């Protein structure tokens, strides 16, 4: 990605100098629209349905003090032209660290959290043409985030990822992750290289590596929900957001084998480790990416500052995701599925395994790029599984469960009481 002018660099530096108070939109920016942003503008203005939806989604945001700012605290974008100007800026710089409660960094989704919760927004961001263009925009940004130029935020200042505030939020970083604290940028070649960092050898070892009946946690993530007796097709857009297996698995030929089975879902946070690891030893039967939405949210959840986090179950059916079927060595597990689901602009899922490959429990399956995401483990109804999360209660506030640690076992009893999990009362879950 080229053409970064002096004027633009001045604007970016101004944003970095005052990242939380300065309006992100910069509607009066002198920077010309990048080709992919101009294509998005042409799509919006050239398609009658898309044009209507991108007007209505901003009009449907309540005009009240509550929605004057977006959830990050910046003035709310109120029209698609300002949105385009903001996107034109966002994809020209690497994410910075924000030392703000509840906010780790800036996201393009911040300005869209209110719009995508509207009826028009929930429709617009499921539109195939809109998502195809968003994919092009995010791929353009990805090219930049993999370049040495993107290391501009890997600094020691207040908004740098190695500054005191960031390091305080990521204790023991130098000891846990492969890096060189004495080298420029801690030895990382790009912002994406930093984001997809790896643990040092000996950190996060596989628990019970020789016991095939023990299922390992696939990601460094907080448990969100466990659901039993999941239906092949369900109304995943309603408030309780049940899982709908055929939609989650993109109507794969294997999908019917999981009808009535179990789904475990967990949430990765933006500061977390973002590589996926096999929960079992076995053989990869299929591994592929399902194209989908990027900024989708369940409008039934209403205007919530947590945005897509309140739609975690919903997005497993509609967002871009990686589907990996594994035939476990333990026959009491048998065929299972790992589902990696991207969230918002961070829907970049990379599989690092291929069909027919043998994997050992704890071995890498793939990588999330650029931000927070969610993942699911899906088991057939024949798999009698018990989860062992001790004092951790599932939900948005659950602490991270270490990757490659023991998560569950097969062959034991099952608990299915009705409990309240993140405000959802009508889904059967484990009492973890």
Secondary structure as GFF3:
##gff-version 3
##sequence-region A 1 432
A	DSSP	alpha_helix	6	17	.	.	.	ID=ss1
A	DSSP	alpha_helix	35	46	.	.	.	ID=ss2
A	DSSP	alpha_helix	48	59	.	.	.	ID=ss3
A	DSSP	three_ten_helix	65	67	.	.	.	ID=ss4
A	DSSP	alpha_helix	80	90	.	.	.	ID=ss5
A	DSSP	beta_strand	97	100	.	.	.	ID=ss6
A	DSSP	beta_strand	103	105	.	.	.	ID=ss7
A	DSSP	three_ten_helix	108	112	.	.	.	ID=ss8
A	DSSP	three_ten_helix	115	117	.	.	.	ID=ss9
A	DSSP	alpha_helix	119	124	.	.	.	ID=ss10
A	DSSP	alpha_helix	128	145	.	.	.	ID=ss11
A	DSSP	three_ten_helix	148	153	.	.	.	ID=ss12
A	DSSP	alpha_helix	164	169	.	.	.	ID=ss13
A	DSSP	alpha_helix	173	176	.	.	.	ID=ss14
A	DSSP	three_ten_helix	184	187	.	.	.	ID=ss15
A	DSSP	alpha_helix	191	195	.	.	.	ID=ss16
A	DSSP	beta_strand	214	216	.	.	.	ID=ss17
A	DSSP	beta_strand	221	227	.	.	.	ID=ss18
A	DSSP	alpha_helix	245	248	.	.	.	ID=ss19
A	DSSP	three_ten_helix	255	258	.	.	.	ID=ss20
A	DSSP	beta_strand	262	268	.	.	.	ID=ss21
A	DSSP	beta_strand	275	277	.	.	.	ID=ss22
A	DSSP	beta_strand	282	290	.	.	.	ID=ss23
A	DSSP	three_ten_helix	299	301	.	.	.	ID=ss24
A	DSSP	three_ten_helix	307	311	.	.	.	ID=ss25
A	DSSP	alpha_helix	312	318	.	.	.	ID=ss26
A	DSSP	beta_strand	321	328	.	.	.	ID=ss27
A	DSSP	beta_strand	335	342	.	.	.	ID=ss28
A	DSSP	beta_strand	348	351	.	.	.	ID=ss29
A	DSSP	beta_strand	358	359	.	.	.	ID=ss30
A	DSSP	beta_strand	364	369	.	.	.	ID=ss31
A	DSSP	beta_strand	373	379	.	.	.	ID=ss32
A	DSSP	beta_strand	385	387	.	.	.	ID=ss33
A	DSSP	beta_strand	400	401	.	.	.	ID=ss34
A	DSSP	beta_strand	406	410	.	.	.	ID=ss35
###
